[in-house]
Amino acid sequence: VGKNHTGTAATTELRNGIIRAGTLSVGEKIRVIATGTLTGTLGQKTLAIRCKGASNRGVTFPDTTEGAFTLSIEITIVKTSGGSTPSQVISGEVFCGTDFGTVFAAENAVLDDNDYDLRLVGKLFNGGDQIDVETFRIEYCWPK
């Protein structure tokens, strides 16, 4: 069942998942894949990932962009620079029609021994537009 974001010019959580403590070790990664539709040409539209409450990392499309979208983002667990505490690198891309954007963020939020949330968020710059999420999945990527 999809989840929609419409009627308000704000950031809204569209989907979420929980990454359980101890699930990922340094060097391992997960992939987040979402598909859906951006509708309307009244304002910009943003699709982003938020990992453990850190800043949103995503792509903002111009007001003229609408149609089917695909978001594919990998989150790789790394060590923080100069330390031993795991953190993550977020990288990937978001496509909508003929428009696309890339995502990259390093050492976004320090991971610890607790569960942490992974959220797909959307932002409308005009409440007359709409974001519909049709699929959302989190995959574990086996190390080579």
C-alpha positions in Angstrom: 0.0 0.0 0.0 1.4 3.4 -1.0 1.7 6.4 1.1 1.0 9.9 -0.2 2.3 13.3 0.6 0.0 16.1 -0.5 -1.8 19.2 0.7 1.0 20.8 2.7 4.3 22.4 1.9 6.4 20.6 4.5 8.7 17.6 5.0 6.8 14.4 5.7 8.0 10.9 6.6 6.8 8.6 3.8 8.1 5.2 4.9 10.5 3.9 7.6 12.4 0.9 8.7 14.4 -0.1 11.8 18.0 -1.3 11.5 18.6 -3.6 14.5 21.7 -3.1 16.6 24.5 -5.5 15.5 22.9 -6.1 12.1 25.7 -4.3 10.2 29.5 -4.4 10.7 32.2 -2.1 9.2 32.4 -2.7 5.5 28.9 -4.0 5.1 26.0 -2.1 3.5 22.3 -1.9 2.9 20.4 -0.6 -0.2 17.2 1.4 0.0 15.0 1.2 -3.0 11.8 3.2 -3.4 9.5 3.8 -6.4 6.5 6.0 -6.9 5.2 9.1 -8.7 5.8 12.9 -8.4 2.7 14.8 -9.5 2.2 18.5 -10.1 4.3 21.4 -11.4 3.5 24.1 -8.8 6.8 23.7 -6.8 10.0 21.8 -6.2 9.8 18.3 -4.7 12.4 16.5 -2.6 13.0 12.8 -1.9 15.6 11.9 0.7 16.8 9.4 3.2 17.3 10.1 6.9 19.5 7.7 8.8 19.4 7.7 12.7 18.0 11.2 12.9 20.8 12.8 10.9 20.1 15.4 8.2 18.1 14.4 5.2 20.2 13.3 2.3 18.5 13.4 -1.1 17.6 15.2 -4.3 15.3 18.2 -4.9 13.7 18.2 -8.3 12.6 21.4 -10.1 8.9 22.3 -10.2 8.7 21.1 -13.8 9.6 17.5 -12.9 6.8 15.0 -12.6 6.3 11.3 -13.4 7.5 7.9 -12.1 10.6 8.0 -9.8 13.1 5.5 -8.6 15.3 6.1 -5.6 18.3 3.8 -5.1 20.7 4.6 -2.2 23.4 2.5 -0.5 24.4 3.0 3.1 27.9 1.6 3.8 29.2 1.2 7.4 32.6 2.8 7.9 34.9 3.8 10.8 34.9 7.5 11.6 38.0 9.4 10.7 40.5 9.1 13.5 38.3 6.9 15.6 36.9 3.4 16.0 33.2 4.2 16.2 31.2 3.0 13.2 29.4 5.6 11.0 28.1 5.5 7.5 28.5 6.7 3.9 25.3 7.4 2.0 25.5 7.3 -1.8 23.1 6.8 -4.7 20.8 8.4 -7.2 17.2 9.4 -7.7 15.6 9.4 -11.1 12.3 11.0 -12.2 11.4 11.0 -15.9 14.5 12.5 -17.6 15.7 14.2 -14.5 18.1 12.7 -11.9 20.2 13.7 -9.0 23.0 12.0 -7.0 23.3 11.7 -3.2 26.5 11.5 -1.2 27.1 12.1 2.4 30.1 10.8 4.5 30.1 10.0 8.2 26.6 11.2 8.6 25.6 10.0 12.1 27.6 7.9 14.5 26.2 4.4 15.0 26.2 2.7 18.4 24.8 -0.4 20.0 21.2 0.7 19.7 18.6 0.1 17.0 18.3 3.1 14.6 15.7 4.3 12.2 15.9 4.7 8.5 13.3 7.0 6.9 12.2 7.9 3.4 11.1 11.6 3.6 9.5 13.8 1.0 9.2 17.6 0.9 6.7 19.6 -1.2 7.4 23.2 -1.8 3.8 23.7 -2.8 0.9 21.8 -1.2 -0.8 21.5 -4.5 1.8 18.9 -5.7 1.9 15.3 -4.6 4.4 12.5 -3.8 3.1 8.9 -4.0 5.3 6.1 -2.8 4.4 2.7 -4.3 7.3 0.5 -3.1 9.9 0.7 -0.4 12.4 -1.9 0.6 15.6 -2.2 2.5 18.1 -4.9 1.2 21.2 -6.3 2.8 24.2 -6.3 0.4 26.4 -9.3 1.0 30.1 -8.4 1.2 32.3 -9.6 -1.7 
